[in-house]
Amino acid sequence: MMNISEMLDAAQRFTTGENFYLHHLLGCHIENDQAVFRVWAPNAQQVWLQGDFNQWNDSNPMTKYEEFGIWEAKITDFQVGQLYKYKIMQANGEVVMKFDPMAIRFEARPGNAAAIYRLPERKWRDGLWRGRQKRANTFKRPLNIYEVHASSWKHHEDGRPYTFKDLTEYLVPYLVEMNYTHVEFMPLTEHPLAASWGYQTTGFFALAHEYGQPEELQEFVEACHLNNIGVLMDWVPGHFCVNYDALAYYDGTPTYEYYDEIRAKNIRWGALNFDLGKPQVQSFLISSAMYWLETFHIDGIRVDAVSNMIYRDYDEGPWQANHEGGNRNFEGYYFLQKLNAVIKLAHPNVIMIAEESSADTKVTGMIETGALGFDYKWNMGWMNDILKFYEMDPVYRKYHFNLATFSFMYMFNENFILSLSHDEVVHGKKSLMHKMWGDRYKQFAHLRNLYTFLMTHPGKKLLFMGSEWGQFLEWKFAEGLEWCDLADPLNHKMQHFTKVLNELYRQEKALWELDNQIETIEFIDADNAEDSVLSFIRRGKTKKDFVIVVLNFAPVERKDFVIGVPYPGEYEEILNTEMAEFGGTWVKPNADMTTQKKPFKQYAHQIQTILPSLGALIIRPKHVNVRSK
């Protein structure tokens, strides 16, 4: 229970932007036999607490702490689960009903009242996982993310989406079976419209009602941790829903948004932009992040739409230059640095990820160097180039080979996550499977080739749900995935391939041990545009710890294909994407390969093998002499 001195201290820190546990001050708190409600509405003329407990009348006017703009009411006649809102006489005298921005529970749609809720203290059982994460270096560990929209992964037979109770029973074992290291959820916060996928947030501290009780999310995360799976979530601190009963112009004046209407209005998404320079807003947003990390033991956060937060001209429509005459949004820039600094100080092992599409700002790396302080950035450039390349008729690929290789020019400029995300399988863009060139057989061959490139290219990995088996239809947010596809042998074998590839990624240190260091990659032949073949080596810490990757982007089988190798000896094939078990036509893998002392580019030795049409090979040393060149 917070005494008056603690309350006033917390309120003071809120006004200076240094209260990162605002959820302990504002919102509804059950203290002994009373419920205490506090809300920030600095320019309101009067605020009333209305709810089921007072028949939604004005019998509970709130009192104001003038210095902080915080209104308070206490009641004793209440029940957990009862709904409430704030009736606000705004600065201009207009009276509106607003929900509680700090609520941790809301009623089901279409209603949007907050609920009096007490989240029980949980005795967690994931100490071993969390202890290991404190000692681990994420940059030197495998990171392979399965991206999920919680309410459309799978539905019940009657059409109801799975809650986290269901996901604990079914999704956790699936993640284990498929050998993923992490699961990342699109926003879990409360939102008024399912079609927004959660990116038009209303409740920044509340699990969306359709996903189940908050305790169910805690149980899901714990189950993941007990099975060595990390949990990440998307989070949207840049903009918020324009609904009149939500955060928008909360007390009748710009409360959470910028005072400047041009900066406040987000035309692209039909939303409002947070005033990221306002201290109270900084406290609000950083507290939201801390709430999810600590209450639910979330392992990392992907911050959505970072470009919109750091550039004034990112949105459509008019924009105003900053005081230096440029497009930098200094408020957003410094807020993100502060966000990362605060979170990393409290939780150094938390993974901070940015979805950012420009190259004008250093996103990952130390804040002291001018970077934003994130651990990882989605590699949007690689994603755009590589999908354009794989959609192309192979006849023309030799003329556009740079689409496959350009990412190697900047692969260490940031710490990247290679993402094949939900954004690429909606709005008429077609599914990953449907993007691939050729007939159905060739589409699966391309998909296996693409995923092999994803897993062997430097950088961490992300794949959207359904893509692992090559779902042909675009993702539909209101329906479950097309699990019936798995009755088709090609889809089933594609799922098996992804499972095997994921396991190989986890086992081969060369694919992640030096992931953000230039020593991790060595090009055998990155200039074979004529044959549309790319070959390179991925290395681990020790000389013997390496794999050779060969990607054939042409529908031509190449016999006696020559590959330069760094050491003499014997090599073995550990993955051939055209094996029958994966949906290809090969019934036997290539035989082990013994080197010949013949030069190939910079190498004194070479091996020869058969390179399948549209296939990819991963080869590793079996018995080699690393002391000999």
C-alpha positions in Angstrom: 0.0 0.0 0.0 1.4 3.4 -1.0 1.3 6.0 1.8 0.8 9.7 1.1 4.5 10.5 1.2 5.3 7.7 -1.3 2.4 8.8 -3.5 3.6 12.4 -3.6 7.1 11.3 -4.4 5.9 9.1 -7.2 3.7 11.9 -8.6 6.7 14.3 -8.6 8.8 11.8 -10.5 6.0 11.4 -13.0 6.0 15.1 -13.8 9.8 15.0 -14.4 9.7 11.9 -16.6 11.5 9.7 -14.1 8.7 7.5 -12.8 9.1 4.2 -14.6 6.5 2.4 -12.5 3.6 4.6 -13.1 1.3 1.6 -12.9 1.9 1.6 -9.1 0.6 5.2 -8.9 -2.1 5.7 -11.4 -5.0 3.4 -12.4 -7.1 1.3 -10.0 -5.4 -0.3 -6.9 -7.1 -2.4 -4.3 -5.6 -1.5 -1.0 -6.9 -3.4 2.0 -10.7 -2.9 1.9 -10.8 0.0 -0.5 -10.2 0.6 -4.2 -8.1 3.7 -5.0 -8.5 5.3 -8.5 -6.0 7.9 -9.9 -6.0 9.4 -13.3 -3.9 12.1 -15.0 -6.1 14.9 -16.5 -4.3 18.1 -15.7 -6.6 20.5 -17.5 -9.9 18.9 -16.7 -12.4 21.1 -14.8 -13.8 18.1 -12.9 -13.6 14.3 -13.0 -16.1 11.8 -11.7 -15.6 8.1 -11.1 -18.5 6.1 -12.5 -19.1 2.4 -12.6 -21.2 -0.6 -11.7 -20.6 0.2 -8.1 -22.5 3.5 -8.1 -25.0 2.8 -10.9 -22.9 5.0 -13.2 -23.9 8.3 -11.5 -22.0 11.3 -10.2 -21.8 10.2 -6.6 -18.0 9.8 -6.6 -16.4 13.1 -7.6 -12.6 12.9 -7.7 -10.3 15.3 -5.9 -7.3 16.9 -7.7 -3.7 17.1 -6.7 -3.2 20.5 -8.5 0.6 20.3 -8.6 0.5 17.1 -10.6 -2.7 17.2 -12.5 -3.8 13.9 -10.9 -7.3 13.2 -9.8 -8.1 10.6 -7.0 -11.2 8.8 -5.6 -11.5 6.0 -3.1 -14.4 3.6 -2.7 -15.1 0.7 -0.3 -18.3 -0.7 -1.8 -17.0 -2.5 -4.9 -16.4 -6.0 -6.3 -13.6 -7.3 -8.5 -14.7 -7.4 -12.1 -17.0 -4.4 -11.9 -16.6 -2.0 -14.8 -15.8 1.7 -14.6 -14.9 4.8 -16.5 -14.1 8.5 -15.8 -16.6 11.2 -16.6 -14.5 14.2 -17.5 -15.6 17.9 -17.8 -12.9 18.9 -20.1 -11.1 22.3 -20.3 -13.7 23.7 -22.6 -16.6 22.5 -20.5 -17.5 19.6 -22.7 -18.4 16.4 -20.7 -17.1 13.1 -22.1 -16.7 9.5 -20.8 -13.1 8.3 -20.9 -11.6 4.9 -20.1 -8.7 4.5 -17.6 -5.4 4.7 -19.6 -3.7 2.6 -16.8 -6.2 -0.2 -16.6 -4.8 -3.7 -16.7 -8.2 -5.3 -17.7 -11.0 -4.2 -20.0 -14.4 -5.6 -20.9 -14.8 -7.5 -24.2 -15.4 -5.6 -27.4 -17.4 -3.7 -28.4 -17.4 -2.3 -24.9 -14.3 -0.5 -23.7 -14.9 0.1 -20.0 -12.0 -0.8 -17.6 -12.5 -3.5 -15.0 -11.5 -3.5 -11.4 -8.9 -6.3 -11.4 -6.3 -7.7 -9.0 -3.5 -9.7 -10.6 -2.4 -12.2 -8.0 1.2 -12.3 -7.0 2.7 -15.2 -8.9 5.3 -17.7 -7.7 7.3 -18.1 -10.9 9.1 -21.4 -11.8 11.3 -20.1 -14.6 14.3 -19.1 -12.5 16.7 -21.5 -14.3 15.8 -19.9 -17.7 16.1 -16.4 -16.4 19.4 -17.2 -14.7 20.8 -18.6 -18.0 19.7 -15.5 -19.9 21.6 -13.3 -17.5 24.8 -15.2 -18.2 24.2 -15.5 -22.0 25.3 -13.2 -24.8 22.5 -12.9 -27.2 24.8 -12.0 -30.0 26.7 -15.2 -29.7 23.6 -17.4 -29.4 21.1 -18.7 -32.0 18.0 -16.5 -32.3 15.3 -18.0 -34.6 11.9 -16.3 -34.1 8.4 -17.6 -35.0 6.2 -14.6 -35.4 2.6 -15.1 -34.3 -0.7 -13.2 -34.3 -2.2 -14.7 -31.2 -5.8 -14.8 -32.2 -5.3 -16.2 -35.7 -2.7 -19.0 -35.2 -5.5 -21.5 -34.6 -9.3 -21.4 -33.9 -11.6 -23.7 -32.2 -14.1 -25.6 -34.3 -16.8 -23.1 -33.4 -14.6 -20.3 -34.7 -13.4 -18.9 -31.4 -9.8 -17.9 -31.4 -7.4 -19.6 -29.1 -6.7 -17.8 -25.8 -3.3 -18.0 -24.1 -4.6 -21.0 -22.1 -5.1 -22.8 -25.4 -1.8 -21.5 -26.8 0.0 -22.9 -23.7 -1.4 -26.4 -24.5 -0.8 -26.3 -28.3 1.6 -23.6 -29.4 4.4 -24.3 -26.8 4.8 -27.9 -27.9 4.7 -26.8 -31.5 7.5 -24.3 -30.9 9.6 -27.1 -29.3 8.8 -29.6 -32.1 9.8 -27.0 -34.8 13.0 -26.1 -33.0 12.4 -22.4 -32.7 14.3 -20.5 -30.1 11.8 -17.6 -29.6 8.2 -16.7 -30.3 7.3 -13.1 -31.1 3.7 -11.9 -30.8 2.2 -9.0 -32.7 0.8 -6.5 -30.1 -0.9 -8.1 -27.1 -2.1 -4.8 -25.7 -5.8 -3.9 -25.8 -7.1 -2.4 -29.0 -10.6 -1.6 -30.3 -10.5 -3.3 -33.7 -9.2 -6.7 -34.6 -8.5 -5.5 -38.1 -5.8 -3.2 -36.7 -3.9 -6.4 -35.6 -3.2 -4.6 -32.4 -1.1 -1.7 -33.7 -3.9 0.9 -32.9 -3.4 0.6 -29.1 -5.8 1.8 -26.5 -4.8 0.0 -23.3 -1.0 0.1 -22.9 -1.1 -1.9 -19.7 -3.8 -4.4 -20.6 -3.8 -7.7 -22.3 -6.4 -7.7 -25.0 -9.5 -9.3 -23.6 -9.9 -11.8 -26.5 -6.5 -13.3 -25.5 -7.7 -14.4 -22.1 -6.9 -13.5 -18.5 -3.5 -11.9 -17.7 -2.7 -15.0 -15.6 -2.9 -17.1 -18.7 -0.2 -15.1 -20.4 2.0 -15.5 -17.4 1.4 -19.3 -17.5 2.2 -19.3 -21.3 5.5 -17.4 -20.8 6.4 -19.7 -17.9 5.7 -22.8 -20.1 7.9 -21.4 -22.8 10.7 -20.7 -20.4 10.5 -24.2 -19.0 10.9 -25.5 -22.6 13.8 -23.1 -23.3 11.7 -20.8 -25.6 12.0 -17.0 -25.2 9.0 -14.8 -25.6 9.0 -11.4 -27.4 6.2 -9.0 -28.1 5.5 -6.0 -30.4 4.9 -2.7 -28.7 3.7 0.6 -30.2 5.0 3.7 -28.4 4.9 6.0 -31.4 1.2 6.5 -32.0 -2.2 5.7 -30.5 -5.9 5.2 -31.4 -7.9 8.4 -32.2 -11.1 7.1 -30.5 -12.7 9.9 -28.6 -13.2 7.8 -25.4 -9.5 6.7 -25.4 -6.3 8.7 -24.9 -7.1 11.3 -27.6 -7.2 14.9 -26.1 -7.9 13.2 -22.8 -8.8 16.3 -20.8 -9.8 18.4 -23.8 -6.3 19.6 -24.5 -3.3 17.8 -26.1 -2.5 15.6 -23.1 -0.6 12.6 -24.6 -0.2 14.1 -28.2 1.9 17.0 -29.5 0.4 20.5 -29.1 1.2 21.1 -32.8 -1.6 19.6 -34.7 0.6 18.8 -37.7 2.9 16.8 -35.5 0.1 15.2 -33.5 -1.8 13.9 -36.5 -0.6 10.6 -38.0 -2.2 10.6 -41.5 -0.6 7.3 -42.6 -2.2 5.3 -39.9 -5.2 7.5 -38.9 -3.7 7.8 -35.4 -2.3 10.4 -33.1 1.4 10.7 -32.3 2.7 10.7 -28.7 4.5 13.8 -27.6 7.7 12.0 -26.9 9.3 15.1 -25.4 6.7 15.5 -22.6 8.0 14.1 -19.3 4.7 12.6 -18.3 4.4 10.8 -21.6 7.9 9.4 -21.2 6.9 8.0 -17.8 3.7 6.6 -19.2 5.4 4.7 -22.1 8.5 3.5 -20.3 6.3 2.3 -17.4 4.2 0.3 -20.0 7.3 -1.4 -21.3 8.5 -2.2 -17.8 5.1 -3.5 -16.8 5.1 -6.1 -19.6 8.8 -7.1 -19.0 8.4 -7.6 -15.3 4.8 -8.7 -14.8 4.9 -11.3 -17.6 8.7 -12.1 -17.7 8.7 -11.1 -21.4 12.2 -11.6 -22.8 12.2 -8.8 -25.3 10.3 -6.0 -27.1 10.1 -5.1 -30.8 9.4 -1.4 -31.0 7.1 -0.8 -34.0 7.4 2.1 -36.5 10.6 3.6 -35.2 11.0 5.7 -38.4 7.8 7.5 -37.6 9.3 8.4 -34.2 12.7 9.7 -35.4 11.8 11.5 -38.6 9.4 14.5 -38.9 8.8 13.8 -42.6 8.1 10.1 -42.4 4.3 10.5 -42.4 2.2 11.5 -45.4 1.1 15.1 -45.7 2.7 18.4 -44.5 5.6 18.5 -42.0 7.7 21.1 -40.3 11.4 21.2 -40.1 13.1 21.1 -36.7 15.0 24.1 -35.2 18.1 23.1 -37.2 16.1 23.0 -40.4 16.2 19.2 -40.7 13.8 16.3 -40.5 15.1 14.8 -37.2 12.5 14.4 -34.6 14.7 15.1 -31.6 12.0 14.3 -29.1 11.6 10.8 -30.5 15.3 10.2 -30.9 16.1 11.1 -27.3 13.1 9.2 -26.0 14.2 6.0 -27.6 17.7 6.4 -26.2 16.2 7.0 -22.8 13.9 4.0 -23.2 16.8 1.6 -24.0 19.0 3.1 -21.3 16.3 2.6 -18.6 15.4 -0.9 -19.7 19.0 -2.1 -20.1 19.9 -0.7 -16.7 17.1 -2.6 -15.0 17.2 -5.7 -17.3 20.5 -6.0 -19.2 19.5 -9.3 -20.8 16.2 -8.0 -22.3 16.3 -8.0 -26.1 15.4 -4.7 -27.7 14.5 -4.7 -31.4 13.6 -1.9 -33.7 11.4 -2.0 -36.8 13.1 0.8 -38.7 13.4 1.2 -42.5 15.9 3.9 -43.1 19.7 3.9 -43.1 20.1 7.5 -41.8 20.2 6.8 -38.1 22.4 4.3 -36.3 19.8 2.1 -34.5 21.8 -0.6 -32.8 24.9 -0.1 -30.6 25.9 2.0 -27.7 24.0 5.2 -27.0 27.3 7.0 -26.2 28.2 6.6 -29.9 25.0 8.3 -31.0 23.0 5.1 -31.7 19.5 4.6 -30.4 20.7 1.7 -28.2 18.7 -1.2 -29.6 20.2 -4.7 -29.8 18.7 -5.5 -33.2 17.1 -3.9 -36.2 14.9 -5.6 -38.8 16.7 -5.8 -42.1 14.0 -4.4 -44.3 16.5 -4.0 -47.2 17.4 -7.6 -47.4 13.8 -8.6 -47.2 12.7 -6.4 -50.1 15.6 -7.3 -52.3 15.5 -11.0 -51.7 11.8 -11.4 -52.2 12.0 -9.4 -55.5 14.8 -11.7 -56.6 12.9 -15.0 -55.8 9.7 -13.7 -57.5 11.7 -13.1 -60.7 11.8 -15.5 -63.6 15.2 -17.3 -63.2 16.1 -16.4 -66.8 16.6 -12.8 -65.7 18.2 -13.4 -62.3 21.8 -13.2 -63.7 21.0 -9.6 -64.7 19.8 -8.8 -61.2 22.2 -10.9 -59.2 23.0 -7.9 -57.0 19.6 -8.3 -55.4 20.9 -11.5 -53.8 24.3 -10.1 -52.8 23.8 -6.4 -52.0 23.0 -7.1 -48.4 26.5 -8.4 -47.9 27.7 -4.8 -48.5 26.1 -3.5 -45.3 25.4 -6.7 -43.2 27.5 -5.5 -40.3 26.4 -1.8 -40.3 23.8 -2.8 -37.7 22.9 -5.9 -35.7 20.3 -7.3 -38.0 17.3 -9.6 -37.8 16.4 -11.0 -41.2 12.6 -10.9 -41.1 10.1 -12.6 -43.4 7.2 -11.1 -41.4 3.5 -10.7 -41.5 3.9 -7.5 -43.5 4.9 -9.5 -46.5 1.9 -11.8 -46.7 -1.1 -9.4 -46.6 -2.8 -6.7 -48.6 -2.5 -8.5 -51.9 1.3 -9.1 -51.6 0.6 -12.9 -51.6 2.0 -15.5 -49.3 5.7 -16.3 -49.4 4.8 -19.6 -51.2 2.6 -17.7 -53.8 5.4 -15.2 -54.4 7.8 -17.9 -55.6 8.3 -18.3 -59.4 7.1 -21.4 -61.3 4.7 -24.3 -60.9 3.8 -25.7 -57.5 6.8 -28.1 -57.4 9.2 -25.2 -58.3 7.6 -22.9 -55.7 8.4 -25.3 -52.9 11.9 -25.7 -54.2 12.3 -22.0 -54.2 10.9 -21.7 -50.7 13.4 -24.3 -49.4 16.2 -22.4 -51.1 15.0 -19.1 -49.7 14.8 -20.4 -46.1 18.3 -21.9 -46.4 19.6 -18.5 -47.5 17.7 -16.9 -44.5 19.3 -19.4 -42.1 22.8 -19.1 -43.4 23.1 -15.4 -44.1 24.6 -13.4 -41.2 22.0 -12.1 -38.9 19.2 -13.5 -36.6 16.0 -15.0 -38.1 12.3 -14.4 -38.1 9.5 -16.2 -40.0 5.8 -15.5 -39.9 3.4 -18.3 -38.9 2.1 -20.5 -41.7 5.1 -19.8 -43.8 6.9 -22.8 -42.3 4.8 -25.2 -44.4 4.2 -22.9 -47.4 0.6 -21.8 -46.8 -0.5 -20.6 -50.2 -3.3 -18.3 -49.1 -2.5 -14.8 -47.7 -2.8 -14.5 -43.9 -6.3 -13.7 -42.7 -6.3 -12.0 -39.3 -9.9 -13.0 -38.6 -9.4 -16.7 -39.3 -7.0 -19.5 -38.1 -4.2 -20.6 -40.3 -4.9 -23.2 -43.1 -3.8 -26.2 -41.0 -5.7 -28.4 -43.5 -2.8 -27.7 -45.9 -0.8 -30.3 -44.0 -2.9 -33.1 -45.5 -1.1 -32.3 -48.7 2.2 -34.2 -48.8 4.2 -31.2 -50.2 3.0 -28.9 -47.4 3.8 -31.6 -44.8 7.2 -32.2 -46.2 7.9 -28.4 -46.3 7.0 -28.2 -42.6 9.4 -31.1 -42.0 12.1 -29.3 -43.9 11.7 -26.1 -41.8 11.9 -28.2 -38.7 15.2 -29.9 -39.9 16.6 -26.6 -41.0 15.8 -24.9 -37.7 17.5 -27.8 -35.8 20.6 -27.6 -38.1 20.8 -23.8 -37.4 20.7 -24.4 -33.6 23.4 -27.1 -33.8 25.9 -25.4 -36.1 27.8 -22.8 -34.1 29.2 -21.4 -37.3 25.8 -20.0 -38.2 25.6 -17.8 -35.0 28.7 -17.8 -32.9 30.3 -14.9 -34.6 27.1 -13.6 -36.2 27.9 -9.8 -35.8 31.6 -10.1 -36.7 33.1 -9.9 -40.2 35.1 -13.1 -39.5 31.8 -15.1 -39.6 31.6 -15.0 -43.4 34.0 -15.8 -46.3 32.9 -15.6 -49.9 33.8 -18.5 -52.2 32.1 -17.1 -55.2 29.8 -14.1 -55.0 30.2 -13.2 -58.7 28.8 -16.2 -60.5 25.9 -14.3 -61.9 26.0 -16.2 -65.2 25.1 -19.5 -63.5 23.1 -17.7 -60.8 25.0 -19.6 -58.0 26.1 -18.1 -54.8 28.6 -19.8 -52.4 30.1 -18.8 -49.2 31.5 -20.1 -45.9 30.1 -19.4 -42.4 32.7 -19.7 -39.6 32.6 -20.2 -35.8 35.4 -19.5 -33.3 37.6 -22.6 -34.2 39.1 -23.3 -37.5 37.3 -26.6 -38.0 34.0 -25.0 -37.1 32.7 -23.9 -40.4 30.0 -24.8 -43.0 29.9 -24.2 -46.8 26.7 -22.9 -48.3 25.9 -23.2 -52.0 22.7 -21.7 -53.4 21.5 -22.5 -57.0 19.0 -19.9 -58.1 18.6 -21.4 -61.5 16.4 -24.4 -62.6 19.4 -26.2 -63.9 21.2 -29.2 -62.3 24.9 -28.7 -62.3 27.0 -31.8 -62.4 30.7 -31.8 -61.3 30.1 -28.4 -59.8 33.4 -27.0 -58.4 33.6 -25.4 -54.9 36.7 -23.9 -53.5 37.5 -25.0 -49.9 39.9 -23.6 -47.3 41.5 -26.9 -46.2 42.4 -30.3 -47.8 40.6 -33.4 -46.7 37.1 -34.9 -46.7 33.8 -33.0 -46.7 30.2 -34.2 -46.2 26.8 -32.9 -47.2 24.6 -32.1 -44.2 21.6 -30.5 -46.0 20.3 -31.0 -49.6 17.1 -29.1 -50.1 16.1 -31.4 -53.0 15.9 -34.6 -50.9 12.6 -36.5 -51.3 11.9 -36.3 -47.6 11.6 -32.5 -48.1 9.5 -32.6 -51.2 12.3 -32.9 -53.8 13.2 -35.7 -56.1 16.6 -36.9 -54.7 16.5 -40.2 -52.9 20.2 -40.3 -52.0 22.4 -37.4 -50.9 25.7 -36.5 -52.6 28.5 -38.7 -51.6 31.3 -37.4 -49.3 33.7 -35.2 -51.2 37.5 -35.5 -51.1 39.5 -32.4 -52.1 41.7 -32.1 -55.2 44.7 -29.8 -55.1 43.5 -27.5 -57.8 43.1 -23.8 -57.3 39.7 -22.1 -57.3 39.9 -18.4 -56.9 41.7 -17.7 -53.6 41.7 -21.4 -52.6 44.4 -24.0 -53.2 41.9 -26.9 -53.0 38.5 -27.7 -54.4 35.8 -30.3 -54.2 33.2 -31.3 -56.8 29.6 -32.3 -56.3 26.2 -32.2 -58.0 24.3 -29.0 -57.4 20.5 -29.7 -57.6 18.2 -27.5 -59.8 16.9 -24.7 -57.6 18.6 -26.4 -54.7 20.8 -25.4 -51.9 23.5 -27.4 -50.2 25.2 -27.1 -46.8 28.5 -28.9 -46.5 30.8 -29.2 -43.6 34.3 -30.6 -43.0 34.4 -34.3 -42.0 38.2 -34.9 -41.8 40.3 -31.9 -42.8 43.8 -30.7 -42.1 43.4 -27.1 -40.9 47.2 -26.7 -40.7 47.6 -27.2 -44.4 46.7 -24.7 -47.0 
